Amino acid sequence: MAKPRTYLTTPIYYVNDKPHIGHAYTSLATDVLARFRRLDGHEVFFLTGTDEHGQKVEKAAKDAGEDPQAFTDRVSQAFRDLTVTMGFSNDDFIRTTEPRHKAACVALWKVLAERGEIYLGDYEGWYAVRDEAFYGPDELTERDGVRYAPTGAPVEWVKEPSYFFRLSKWLPELLRRYDLPEGHPERIDIEPESRRNEVRAFVAQGLREFGEGSPKLDLSVSRTSFTWGVKVPGDEKHVMYVWVDALTNYITAAGYPDTSNPRWAFWPADVHFVGKDIVRFHTIYWPAMLLAAGLPAAKRVFAHGWWTNEGQKISKSLGNVIDPVTLVEEYGLDPVRYFLLREVPFGQDGDFSRKALINRLNGELADALGNLANRTLSLIQRNCEGKLPAEGDAAVGGALLAGVQALPGQVRDRLDRQEFHLALEAIMASVRDANGYITQEAPWALKKTDPVRMAAVLRHLHTALRCQATLLQPFMPETMSALLDQLAVPAEARDIAALEAPLPGGTPLPPPAPLFRKIETKAA
Ligand code: MSP
């Protein structure tokens, strides 16, 4: 039987600056779902990359005194390096300056033009280079003679010839699709629900204010005042609006316009992971462009919240940008990966604090999981000659085993909804159960009184640990690989389906070694 396919994407990152924790976060969530789906028997295509055109990047290159191509080559590499530092398992890394991408943009533009979805006009209005976004006059505030967008970015008045995309025409269709029931093939699913309501209200408000089909609702999709972008086919004074170019990356990587490319089978994407600031681009402009071109829209857009640093907004000017590379050096990769998805419900804003990270690492990873593994495996070494006991009386496993049985399904459901923190909570609840079980059964004392029960208890603990480690692999690949080695689970038996097949009794186990290093904190 053919494997189910999953296509997951991260935003492509602007190369105006080096990567920080916010970038690492979006990609981490995507990586965890990609890894889980692979373990669960899917064929996965996981895409990330860099967004290299537009005025913002052009300006950053100029400020750095570099040619834009040399500049983007350099900064893009930093994002590629981050995928290695963070252990991301992306299948492709796209750069919007690549020939394959420019070709896809041109092809999509031509289709839109041929279908009458693009027309030439004049753009006059407010533009924020920092956001690469247009704003209406009533969205702005004025301070000291400068106008600002709601994001705090300064705007400038732009007046130039421009091509427009007939966005207005597609808005009613978008509203219809947002509201289709779960599972409907045409549904455009926006999550969390609060974001869906926000987007729906925004589109409905535009339609009320200007009326269906009003050119006021159309989108300016080209610029003539700078050149760092993809040239408009047939009118090379224009470059494409950077968001049109950027969003197209998701189909470029799937082979567009060559729909005979095997990768095209992955389209439409299952989930576009984005931050809350870029939801509108992904849920309004992007599906409208696709529908206008006769292509299916992505199935779901999930918008996560923003991190603050010890209570403060993260910004270069405040000098509190969190460098993922430093964090990983300090605490280790897996604890950082675990913390980012455990601490804050995905979809909500969260605060990064070292204290919270250390608490999670020391408490849940070293004390709860680390000790569970160490106690269980040391007892097997000492009391069972280092060999896995055969499966004993299931009744001795009781509630612990019932919980472990249900765990893969629970984790799958939660990850299907991008509830990463709840998936981790379910696994950690199982770890707590197992720790309660070991204390209650006291297998160290059973050696003399009831060695048969001792063997059964240790085997059940091994079963629980194997399941927990298997499900934690997407979150902490390196450490869980070490734990599965210690549990003597062969490499080919580490996926979700393999949990159904117990390891044979008598399998020799290597001597255990600590999994996590606790961080000493100075007493207050
Ligand atoms: N280039 C566009 C995306 C184009 S996608 C077709 C872009 N790039 S970005 O580099 O500015 O931002 C990329 C992602 O990083 C966004 O999803 C944004 O939400 C996320 N983050 C940036 N700062 C963040 C935090 N402080 N916290 C969490 N995520 C944040 O937008």
Residues whose N, C-alpha, C, O or C-beta is under 5 A from the ligand:
A	BS01	MSP	P11 I12 Y13 Y14 G22 H23 T26 D51 A246 L247 V274 G275 K276 D277 I278 G305 W306 W307 I314
